[in-house]
């Protein structure tokens, strides 16, 4: 007999560790206005594994704490990932599952990076537009390519399939 509560907790912890590891292993692609944070592909996992939500938030916080030179990113970046993960868990369609991380990061991280660059000066709108576009493109690439690939492949692994509730498994098909 398997203890599913412990198993789910472990899955969340492993996902958090993987998120932090992927982000920190590729810092050139993970921080700043031009970024494709490959770890963000995992933010669509709550679509079928809601227990990954806390792990993603903690993993993002650790990655930002260690890798980001801006202390505002520790909180704001973590909240963007948390919000995206929660919203993703509520999605009903696998093709829309990557959309919450794209929207949240485009707006929230775009604004954060603009604020770090120019503050709330008259240059903020232009900086926000530029950073929203660049962050949004990177997020779109990470979530709609790698994220959808994860969404398709993980249910084929018996370990993850066993964690899925039947209603969640139907949403992936």
LINQUI-V774918 format. One record per helix or strand of 2 or more residues. SS is the DSSP state (2 for helix, 1 for strand). FROM is the first residue (numbers start at 1). TO is the last residue. If there is no record, write none. Layout:
ss;from;to
SS;FROM;TO
SS;FROM;TO
This chain:
ss;from;to
2;4;25
2;27;30
2;38;47
2;52;67
2;71;89
2;99;118
2;124;156
2;158;163
2;166;172
